[in-house]
């Protein structure tokens, strides 16, 4: 297991290097600059600012300097927040984003696993078709459409829930969590159904039923562990996706998280903030993918044997 994790971490190094390089080139090839403004700025002021942030150097020197700083854990200063480092801004916005991702994951797991298991219990019936059709709708429904729709229904017309803020008013975390978690609940529902259908057809499940065990006991004690392995393998990229995909939700519901910083950095052409946030999210994706793969290997003896054989 540790050898597997070590090899995966080694593979992550060139991946992060490619992410940094591509993001750096794309950001610097965009029109305009971080100090472009609606009103005219004297050329000498722009030159002074560019010299302060080393933007007057050739592009390759800026790239080498930035990569060297990243290797030391320094993402540089923000161009639009004077006196604040990108690392400081990430630390300030991460708690709200992580909390939102956690609540959204709970929503996705509760709804997705329940719907998937219920559908697998009676395949090709209404109990199967209805939740799977709803899951397909959830997959196709983007968060920038679902969020305003929930605000319109539950916030404006029914006036049941607040439509903005984070931790200021009771219930203000419900709509953002549902908005962000619905799409992942749909994926988890389909994965749960497929995994459960495969496990429920195994011989040991037939043996458990032949012993007279009730269906809830068969499902809870014998089928869930194997049936939910596809879901467990999906949790790593799903949680990383929740962290990285909260931009729209945080903007719609005015949540002071890392996603809003990223969106504002894109509009403000805050090079260091865009680069630092991208590298940070990429690292999270790699870490959560690794953790989910290790958990799936631990739960599935066949995968464990394959991993040991590959390592040897």
C-alpha positions as CSV (number, residue, x, y, z in Angstrom):
1,X,0.0,0.0,0.0
2,X,2.8,2.4,0.9
3,X,4.7,1.6,-2.2
4,X,1.6,2.2,-4.2
5,X,1.1,5.6,-2.6
6,X,4.8,6.5,-3.1
7,X,4.6,5.7,-6.9
8,X,1.4,7.7,-7.2
9,X,3.0,10.7,-5.5
10,X,6.0,10.5,-7.9
11,X,3.6,10.5,-10.8
12,X,2.0,13.6,-9.4
13,X,5.2,15.7,-9.7
14,X,5.1,16.0,-13.5
15,X,1.4,16.5,-13.4
16,X,1.7,19.5,-11.2
17,X,4.6,20.8,-13.3
18,X,2.4,20.6,-16.4
19,X,-0.5,22.4,-14.6
20,X,1.8,25.2,-13.4
21,X,3.3,25.6,-16.9
22,X,0.0,25.6,-18.8
23,X,-1.7,27.9,-16.3
24,X,1.3,30.3,-16.4
25,X,1.3,30.5,-20.2
26,X,-2.4,30.9,-20.5
27,X,-2.6,33.6,-17.9
28,X,0.1,35.7,-19.4
29,X,-1.2,35.2,-22.9
30,X,-4.6,36.8,-22.0
31,X,-5.2,40.3,-23.2
32,X,-4.7,43.1,-20.8
33,X,-2.7,43.1,-17.5
34,X,-3.2,43.1,-13.8
35,X,-2.8,46.9,-13.6
36,X,-5.1,47.7,-16.5
37,X,-7.9,50.0,-15.4
38,X,-10.9,51.8,-16.8
39,X,-9.3,55.2,-16.2
40,X,-6.0,56.2,-17.7
41,X,-3.0,55.4,-15.6
42,X,0.3,57.2,-16.2
43,X,2.9,55.1,-17.9
44,X,5.5,55.7,-15.2
45,X,3.1,54.4,-12.5
46,X,2.5,51.2,-14.6
47,X,6.3,50.8,-15.0
48,X,6.8,51.2,-11.3
49,X,4.2,48.6,-10.5
50,X,5.5,46.1,-13.0
51,X,9.0,46.5,-11.6
52,X,7.7,46.0,-8.1
53,X,6.2,42.7,-9.1
54,X,9.0,41.6,-11.6
55,X,6.6,41.9,-14.5
56,X,9.2,43.9,-16.4
57,X,11.4,40.8,-16.8
58,X,11.3,38.5,-19.8
59,X,8.6,35.9,-19.6
60,X,10.9,33.0,-19.2
61,X,12.6,34.6,-16.2
62,X,9.2,35.2,-14.6
63,X,8.4,31.6,-15.1
64,X,11.6,30.3,-13.6
65,X,11.3,32.7,-10.7
66,X,7.7,31.6,-10.1
67,X,8.4,27.9,-10.2
68,X,11.3,28.4,-7.7
69,X,9.0,30.2,-5.3
70,X,6.3,27.5,-5.6
71,X,8.8,24.8,-4.8
72,X,9.4,26.8,-1.6
73,X,5.7,27.0,-0.8
74,X,5.4,30.7,-1.7
75,X,2.7,31.6,-4.2
76,X,3.7,35.3,-4.2
77,X,1.8,38.5,-3.4
78,X,-1.6,39.3,-4.7
79,X,-1.7,42.0,-7.3
80,X,-5.2,43.2,-6.3
81,X,-4.9,42.9,-2.5
82,X,-1.9,45.0,-1.5
83,X,0.0,43.7,1.4
84,X,-1.6,40.2,1.3
85,X,0.0,37.0,0.0
86,X,-1.9,34.5,-2.1
87,X,-1.3,31.9,0.6
88,X,-3.0,34.2,3.2
89,X,-6.0,34.7,0.9
90,X,-6.3,30.9,0.3
91,X,-6.2,30.3,4.0
92,X,-8.9,32.9,4.6
93,X,-11.3,31.5,2.0
94,X,-10.6,27.8,2.4
95,X,-12.7,27.2,5.6
96,X,-16.0,28.4,4.1
97,X,-15.3,26.5,0.8
98,X,-14.3,23.3,2.7
99,X,-17.4,23.5,4.9
100,X,-19.6,24.0,1.9
101,X,-18.0,21.0,0.2
102,X,-18.5,18.9,3.3
103,X,-22.2,19.7,3.5
104,X,-22.6,19.1,-0.2
105,X,-20.9,15.7,0.1
106,X,-23.3,14.7,2.9
107,X,-26.3,15.7,0.7
108,X,-24.8,13.8,-2.2
109,X,-24.2,10.7,-0.2
110,X,-27.5,10.6,1.6
111,X,-29.6,11.2,-1.5
112,X,-27.4,9.3,-3.9
113,X,-26.8,6.1,-1.9
114,X,-30.4,5.9,-0.8
115,X,-31.7,6.3,-4.4
116,X,-29.1,3.9,-5.8
117,X,-29.8,1.1,-3.3
118,X,-33.5,1.5,-3.6
119,X,-33.3,1.3,-7.4
120,X,-31.1,-1.8,-7.3
121,X,-33.5,-3.6,-5.0
122,X,-36.2,-3.7,-7.7
123,X,-34.5,-3.2,-11.1
124,X,-36.6,-2.4,-14.1
125,X,-39.6,-1.3,-12.1
126,X,-41.0,2.1,-11.1
127,X,-38.8,2.0,-8.0
128,X,-35.8,1.9,-10.4
129,X,-37.0,4.1,-13.2
130,X,-38.1,7.1,-11.1
131,X,-34.8,7.7,-9.1
132,X,-32.6,7.0,-12.1
133,X,-34.6,9.4,-14.2
134,X,-34.3,12.0,-11.5
135,X,-30.5,11.3,-11.4
136,X,-30.2,11.9,-15.1
137,X,-32.0,15.2,-14.6
138,X,-29.6,16.1,-11.8
139,X,-26.6,15.3,-14.0
140,X,-27.9,17.5,-16.7
141,X,-28.9,20.4,-14.4
142,X,-26.0,22.9,-14.0
143,X,-25.5,24.6,-10.7
144,X,-25.8,28.1,-12.2
145,X,-29.3,27.1,-13.2
146,X,-30.3,25.1,-10.2
147,X,-29.1,27.7,-7.7
148,X,-31.3,30.6,-8.9
149,X,-34.2,28.2,-9.3
150,X,-34.0,27.1,-5.7
151,X,-33.6,30.7,-4.6
152,X,-36.7,31.6,-6.6
153,X,-38.8,28.8,-5.1
154,X,-37.7,28.5,-1.5
155,X,-36.3,31.9,-0.9
156,X,-38.5,34.3,-2.8
157,X,-41.9,32.6,-3.3
158,X,-42.1,30.4,-0.2
159,X,-39.8,32.5,1.9
160,X,-38.6,29.4,3.8
161,X,-34.8,29.8,3.5
162,X,-32.4,32.7,3.2
163,X,-30.8,33.3,-0.2
164,X,-27.4,34.6,0.7
165,X,-24.7,34.7,3.4
166,X,-22.8,32.0,5.2
167,X,-23.4,31.4,9.0
168,X,-25.2,34.7,9.5
169,X,-28.8,33.6,9.4
170,X,-30.1,30.1,10.4
171,X,-30.6,27.9,7.4
172,X,-28.4,29.9,5.0
173,X,-26.2,26.9,4.3
174,X,-29.1,24.6,3.1
175,X,-29.6,26.0,-0.4
176,X,-25.9,26.2,-1.3
177,X,-25.3,22.7,-0.1
178,X,-28.2,21.3,-2.0
179,X,-27.2,23.2,-5.1
180,X,-23.6,22.0,-5.1
181,X,-24.4,18.4,-4.0
182,X,-27.3,17.6,-6.3
183,X,-25.1,16.9,-9.4
184,X,-22.8,14.6,-7.4
185,X,-25.8,12.9,-5.8
186,X,-27.0,11.9,-9.3
187,X,-23.6,10.4,-10.1
188,X,-23.5,8.5,-6.8
189,X,-27.0,7.2,-7.3
190,X,-26.0,5.6,-10.6
191,X,-22.8,4.2,-9.3
192,X,-24.6,2.8,-6.2
193,X,-27.2,1.1,-8.4
194,X,-24.6,-0.5,-10.7
195,X,-22.4,-1.7,-7.8
196,X,-25.4,-3.1,-5.9
197,X,-26.8,-4.9,-8.9
198,X,-23.5,-6.6,-9.5
199,X,-23.1,-7.6,-5.8
200,X,-26.7,-8.8,-5.4
201,X,-26.2,-11.3,-8.1
202,X,-23.2,-13.0,-6.4
203,X,-23.4,-16.5,-4.9
204,X,-22.7,-15.4,-1.4
205,X,-25.8,-13.1,-1.5
206,X,-27.9,-16.1,-2.6
207,X,-26.5,-18.1,0.2
208,X,-27.3,-15.4,2.8
209,X,-30.9,-15.3,1.5
210,X,-31.1,-19.1,1.5
211,X,-30.2,-19.0,5.2
212,X,-33.4,-17.1,5.9
213,X,-31.9,-13.7,6.5
214,X,-34.2,-10.7,5.9
215,X,-33.5,-8.5,2.9
216,X,-32.5,-5.4,5.0
217,X,-29.9,-7.6,6.8
218,X,-28.6,-9.0,3.5
219,X,-28.2,-5.6,2.1
220,X,-26.7,-3.9,5.2
221,X,-24.4,-6.6,6.3
222,X,-23.4,-8.4,3.1
223,X,-24.1,-6.3,0.0
224,X,-23.3,-2.7,0.9
225,X,-19.5,-3.1,1.5
226,X,-19.0,-4.5,-2.0
227,X,-21.7,-2.6,-3.7
228,X,-20.5,0.8,-2.6
229,X,-16.8,0.3,-3.8
230,X,-17.5,2.3,-7.0
231,X,-18.9,5.1,-4.8
232,X,-15.8,5.1,-2.6
233,X,-13.6,5.3,-5.6
234,X,-15.6,8.3,-6.7
235,X,-15.4,10.1,-3.4
236,X,-11.9,11.4,-3.9
237,X,-12.4,13.2,-7.2
238,X,-15.9,14.1,-6.1
239,X,-14.7,16.0,-3.0
240,X,-11.9,17.6,-4.9
241,X,-14.5,18.6,-7.5
242,X,-16.8,20.0,-4.8
243,X,-13.9,22.2,-3.5
244,X,-12.9,23.3,-7.0
245,X,-16.5,23.5,-8.4
246,X,-17.9,25.8,-5.8
247,X,-17.1,29.0,-7.8
248,X,-20.6,29.4,-9.2
249,X,-22.4,28.5,-6.0
250,X,-20.3,30.8,-3.9
251,X,-21.0,33.6,-6.3
252,X,-24.7,33.0,-6.5
253,X,-25.2,32.8,-2.7
254,X,-22.5,35.4,-1.8
255,X,-20.4,33.0,0.2
256,X,-17.0,34.4,1.3
257,X,-15.0,31.3,0.1
258,X,-12.1,30.5,-2.0
259,X,-14.3,30.2,-5.1
260,X,-15.2,33.9,-5.0
261,X,-11.5,34.9,-4.7
262,X,-10.8,32.8,-7.8
263,X,-13.6,34.4,-9.8
264,X,-12.6,37.9,-8.8
265,X,-8.9,37.1,-9.6
266,X,-10.0,36.1,-13.1
267,X,-11.8,39.3,-13.7
268,X,-9.0,41.4,-12.1
269,X,-6.2,39.5,-13.9
270,X,-4.6,38.7,-10.6
271,X,-1.9,36.4,-12.0
272,X,-0.5,35.1,-8.8
273,X,-4.0,34.5,-7.3
274,X,-5.1,32.5,-10.4
275,X,-1.9,30.5,-10.4
276,X,-1.8,29.8,-6.7
277,X,-5.4,28.8,-6.5
278,X,-5.1,26.5,-9.6
279,X,-2.0,24.8,-8.1
280,X,-3.7,24.4,-4.8
281,X,-6.9,22.9,-6.3
282,X,-4.8,20.6,-8.5
283,X,-2.9,19.4,-5.4
284,X,-6.1,18.7,-3.6
285,X,-7.4,16.7,-6.6
286,X,-4.3,14.5,-6.6
287,X,-4.4,13.9,-2.9
288,X,-8.1,13.0,-2.7
289,X,-7.8,10.8,-5.8
290,X,-4.9,8.9,-4.0
291,X,-6.9,8.6,-0.7
292,X,-10.0,7.3,-2.5
293,X,-7.9,4.7,-4.5
294,X,-6.2,3.5,-1.3
295,X,-9.5,3.2,0.5
296,X,-11.0,1.2,-2.5
297,X,-7.9,-1.1,-2.5
298,X,-8.3,-1.7,1.3
299,X,-12.0,-2.6,0.9
300,X,-11.5,-4.8,-2.2
301,X,-9.1,-7.8,-1.8
302,X,-8.9,-8.3,-5.6
303,X,-7.6,-4.8,-6.1
304,X,-5.2,-5.3,-3.2
305,X,-3.7,-8.4,-4.9
306,X,-3.5,-6.6,-8.2
307,X,-1.7,-3.7,-6.6
308,X,0.8,-5.9,-4.8
309,X,1.5,-7.8,-8.1
310,X,2.1,-4.5,-10.0
311,X,4.4,-3.3,-7.2
312,X,6.4,-6.5,-7.4
